[in-house]
Amino acid sequence: MSATTEHPKVFISYSWTSVEHEQFVMDLATSLRNHGVDAILDKWDLKPGQDKYVFMESMVVDTEVLKVLVLCDRKYQEKANNRAGGVGTESQIISQELYGKVKQTKFIPIVCEYDDDGQPCLPVFMKGLIYIDVSSEERYGEGLDQLLRLIYEQPFHQKPKLGGAPAFVSNGGTSYVRELGAAVRAIQDGKPNRHGLETLFVKGVLTELNKLYVTPDGNDYDEGVYQAITGTKGLRDQVAEYVEAVAAFSNDDPIAIGPFIKLMEGIGAHFGPPDTASSYYPGWVDFYAFFAQEALLIQTAALLRHERWKTLRRLVDTTYIVRGSQREMTTARFVAFDSHLESLEQHRNQRLKLNRVSVSADLLKERCSAEKTSFNELMEADVFLALKSLLVGHETSEGWISYWAPRTSVYAAHGNKHPVFLRASDETTRNGIYTAIGVRSGAELKAKLDSSETLLSNLNRVGGRSFGRFSFLEAINVDALTK
């Protein structure tokens, strides 16, 4: 809505060219009034006994008149240029105001006709102004829409609001890695030094994570963990930008995610209690565990987006070196990065009486944006990793089978199928998914799913709670995928 009034006032300046043109002007003015614009027209508002020149001048300079619409046809152009008649006087007033004390944006040329050379019929004093075209039936509708948007100050292309200062400015560089730009440009340009720049970026992310880490303490220790995690939003977005560049510009080259694997292992090196700890304290590793989980989801989403099937295979089949619960370094599959975060899911959930199915799922959703991996893409990646985990069948040292829990699916609607699985009816896409998860056929996949009945039931539960709107088999479009 216009900042000035609920019914913005405009004055229409035109030439009495012909009966047809006068009717056209009346129709346009009527349309404006039907859309809430207080259109002032001499035929309606100039009464007998009034001085028409005084009326014209008052409309042009009146501060309550938001816009002066100058309807330009051949006759208006001619009279304005020759300073002839009422149009000449009116245009002289307008031109003085246009280049004087009134804002130029008050005067809007409305082109009603073109000359024999195909040029809009604009008077000389308006030649340089951006105009609105209503010269034909085909252009009238778009022109009227453009005019109404201009009057109500609601342009089609909205100027974005100013955001805050970049993290490296506002936070003294504590959550921003300066090497990102150079690494991304090297990836895009295929530079031979890209690997070195990517390694510097990975080291930078790990350094900044260590700076942001807060040792849990006290009965409300979850608050420190939560605030530390929220402080990594800038790093999260940088990782999203980095993995998008790798997925988009590296083709389907599994070697390309080598630096990302080092990033995951660097984060995993902090799993388990700190060296200085004498006894276990809940939440010690939750800060690193959450970021690792989020980073893997973002990388998976990027590779799915660009259908990098062989690269995805390496991501989920790699043996990662991470820290174990007894401080020793050990080997692990990708499911090691899907941790149950006690500080958030239990302590924070209960302490603040949040009654949430998954606090970490809420946090993952809040940190998403369309530009830096959307939440729908994150949910799709979550389901893909859960599918792969079913086929891995990794038994832990405690004797139970670990799997990836698609916790973001608490937000999924019943029967929700993700795009990559919706396309499973296409043979090329289906074979790509087989490549990524490591099966040779739909029959092999179906057999493995049939043998994972217990785990399948667990995938519809997060934190021991059932969320009935989600069906894992429907989410992966199982009928088409096992075709």
MOZIZI-V210552 format. One record per run of one state. SS is the DSSP state (~ for helix, > for strand, _ for the rest). FROM is the first residue (numbers start at 1). LEN is the number of residues. If there is no record, write none. Layout:
SS|FROM|LEN / SS|FROM|LEN
This chain:
_|1|8 / >|9|5 / _|14|5 / ~|19|16 / _|35|3 / >|38|3 / _|41|1 / ~|42|4 / _|46|6 / ~|52|10 / _|62|3 / >|65|8 / _|73|1 / ~|74|9 / _|83|2 / ~|85|14 / _|99|5 / ~|104|3 / >|107|5 / _|112|2 / >|114|1 / _|115|5 / >|120|1 / _|121|3 / ~|124|3 / _|127|5 / >|132|2 / _|134|3 / ~|137|15 / _|152|15 / ~|167|4 / _|171|9 / ~|180|10 / _|190|4 / ~|194|19 / _|213|8 / ~|221|10 / _|231|2 / ~|233|17 / _|250|4 / ~|254|15 / _|269|17 / ~|286|20 / _|306|3 / ~|309|9 / _|318|2 / >|320|4 / _|324|5 / >|329|4 / _|333|1 / ~|334|4 / _|338|4 / ~|342|10 / _|352|7 / ~|359|8 / _|367|8 / ~|375|18 / _|393|2 / >|395|1 / _|396|5 / >|401|1 / _|402|5 / ~|407|5 / _|412|7 / ~|419|7 / _|426|1 / ~|427|11 / _|438|4 / ~|442|9 / _|451|2 / ~|453|6 / _|459|2 / >|461|2 / _|463|2 / >|465|2 / _|467|5 / ~|472|4 / _|476|2 / ~|478|4 / _|482|2
